[in-house]
Amino acid sequence: MVEAKCIEVDNRQAEVTLTGSPARLENEQWQALIALHRTLRHDHHDSLLACHHPSGGPALKRLALKYAMPARMWRHGIHSFLELLRHNLPNSYENMIAFIYLAYPMMALLYDTVPAFGHTWIECLGDLARYRMATEDEDLKDREVWADIGQHWYFQASQSSPTMGRLYHHLVIMTRKSALQKLSLCSKSLCVAVPFRCARESILTLFDPILAGRSAHLHLKIQLSAFDLAFIRSHALLFKRKWIALKPKARSFSR
């Protein structure tokens, strides 16, 4: 019943947002929605703990997977509402921060108490850190802290699932200081067994300003040496299948 209510509320508010108008909710209404989604997370948490109780048998342990409880908890208890808050920034800024600070400890607790779905909790923790990093525009120190936290979780996730291109793309987003590292992670994201096609857009944001001859230092906000710039440019040319026609210089031979 709580899940159905969360789905109904999120869908209704998302439809309003898609029309181009903000949700225009009062602070008390945002707080009520935060409390509703917190209730759903707590219900899932209690159910997951019960399903994985040491005294439970195999049939009980299979229930969480059978009913996709971890995925439903993330989708309906956290992600849908986070997207609603994101689309209503900056008016929803304070409530979004409060919601993330409530959800993050819950996922960390599940990571410790229900290790059977550890790979799911790790990616969820990375996603929450990414949302927190993206909402921080004023305190650059906090932004860097959350970027490091997100990198930590995504790196763990990529270690346990090295064939998932989506995880390498998440690391691309959290990497802000090394253009070569961005290039490496984008390449992995596209070349693994389960590639993430959206990584093509990310790698083009690295390649396009360099190929266009614009200042890579200003556009990327990353200091590039001449060698690094040439290295990335060569990969950009190969990636976009461009070839430079080298015209031979005319020579005059004197007798």
N, C-alpha and C positions, 0 to 999 in steps of 0.2 A: 504493500500500500504506500509506503514512504517512497519507494523507487518510482512508482507510477506518478505520484505527486510531483517529484523532482523532474521527471520527463515532461510532464504537462506544463509546468511552470517555465522550464528552460525553453521548450519549443515555442510557447506563446510569446515570451520575451524576445526570442531570436527572430520570430516573424516580424515583430515591431522594429527591431534593429535593421532587418533587411530592407525595410521601406526607406531607409536613409535617415530615420529619426532615432535619437537616443531613447533609451528605455524611460528616462525621466522618473526614476524611482526616488522616493525620499530615503534618507539614511535609515529610518526605522524599517522600511520595506527591504532594503538590502540586508539589514541585520537579520530579519526574519528568514530570508532566503538562505543566508549563511547558516543559520541554526537548523534549517530543514535539511540541507546537504550534510551538515555535521551529524545529524541523527542517522542519516542513511549510512554514512561511513562507520559510525559506531555499531550499527546493526550488522553490517558486513563483517566488521572486526570480531564481534562476538560469535557470529556464525562460523567464521574461519577458525577461530580458536576451538570451538566445539567440535568441528569436523576433524581437527588434527590433535585432539586430546590423546594423550598416551594410552588411555584405556579404550579408545575407540578401535573398532575393527576396520578391515579394508573397505567394506561397503560404505562406512561413514566417511572415510578419508576420500572416497571417490566423488562424494557429493559436490565438493567445491569445484572440481574440474568439470563434472557433468553439467552443472548450471552456470559455468563460466563466471564464477563469483569475482575473481580478481579483475577481470576485464570489465565487468559490469560496475564494480565499485569505482574503478578509475573513470569510466566513461560518464556514468550518471551521477556519481558522488563528487567528482572533481572537475574533469576536463570540460564538460559542456558548460558548467557554470563559470569556469575560468575564461572560456571564450566569450561568454556573455559579458563578463566584467571587462575583458580586454577591448571589446568593441565599444564600450561605453566610457573608455578613458578620455579625458583625465578626470571626469566627474566621479568615476568609481575607484579612483586610485587608492584611497585609504582603505576601502572595503576589500579591494583586491589584495593588498598587502596583508590585511588581517586574515583573509581566507587562506592565503599561502602559508602563513605562520601557524594556522590551525591544522592544515592538511599535511605539512611536511613531517611534524613529529609522529603523526599517525602512521604514515608510510614507513618511517624509520622504525617504529615499534613493530610493525608487521614484518619488516625485514629481519628483526631479531627473533620474533615469536613464531612466525610461520615460514621457516626457511624453504619449504617445499616449492614456494613460488618466488624464490629469491631473485631470479632473473627478471620477473615482472616488477618487483618492488624497486630494483636497482634502476630500471629505466624510468619508472614513475618519479623517483627521487631526482633523477637527472632532469626530467621535464619540469618539475616544480622549480628547481634551481634556475632553469632557463627562463621560465616565466618571470621569476623574481629579478633576474639580471636584466631582462628586457624592459621591465617597468621602472628601473632605477636610472634616472637621467641627471639627478643633482649630485648625489654622493658617488663619485667615481671609485672611491675605495671600496664601498659596499658592492658596487657593480663588479669589480675585479674579484672580490671575495666569492660572490655567488657564481661568477664564471669559473673560478677554480673548483668550487664544489660540484658544479655541473660536469666539468671535465673529468673529475674523479669518478663520478658515477657512470658516465658514458664510457669511460675507458674500461671500467670493470665489466660493463655490459658487452663491449666489443670483444673483450678477452674471452668471455664465456660463449659468445655467439659471433665468431669471426666472419661468418659468411653473410651477415645481415648488413646491407649497404646503408640502411636507414640510420644505424648507430654511428657510422663514420660521418654521415652528414650532420648529425647532431653535434659531433665534435668540431666540425667545421664552423658551425655557428658560434661555439664557445671560444674558438681560437681567434684572437684579435691582433696578435703581435708578430706572428711569423707567416709570411706569404708562402714560403716553401712548405711549411707544415700544412697550410690550407690546400696547397696543390696536391700534396701527398694524400691527404684525407679525402679530397674530392675524387681523386683517381681511384682510391680503394672503394669508395662508395659506388662508383660506376662499374667497377671491374669484378666485384665479388660474385659469388654464385647467385645471390639474391640482390641484384642491383637496385639502387634507389634513383629512379629516373629524374626526380626533381633536382638532383645534385648537378645536373647539366646547367641549370640556371645559376647556381652558386658559382660554378667554375667560370662561367662567362663573366660574372661580375669581377673576377680577378683578371681575366684575359682581355676583355674589351678595352678598358682604358689604356692598357699597355700597347695593344695593336693599333689603337687610334692615335697614339703618340702623345696622349695627354700625360700630365705629370702623375706618375704612379705614386709618388710620395704624398701628394696632396689628396688624391682620390682614395687611395687605400689606407692612408694614415699610418703607413708602415714604411720604415726606412729600408730601402733596398740598395744593396751594393750593385755596381755595374755588372758583376758576374751573375748575381741572382736575377737581375732584370733580364739579362740575355738568356739565362737558363729558362725562365718562365716564358719569355717571348718565343723561344724555339718550341716549347710544348704547346703554346697557344696556336702557333702556325700549323703544327701537326694536327692539333685537335680540330681546327676549323678547316683543315685540308687546303691551306693556302700555300702556294709555291712562289718563291721569288725568282723571277727570270733574270739571271745575271747576263747582262749584255757584254760581250767581249769588247775590250777597248781596241780601237783602230790603231794599227801600228804603221809607221812609215819607215821604209828601209832605204837607206842612202847607199848609193853605189860608190 
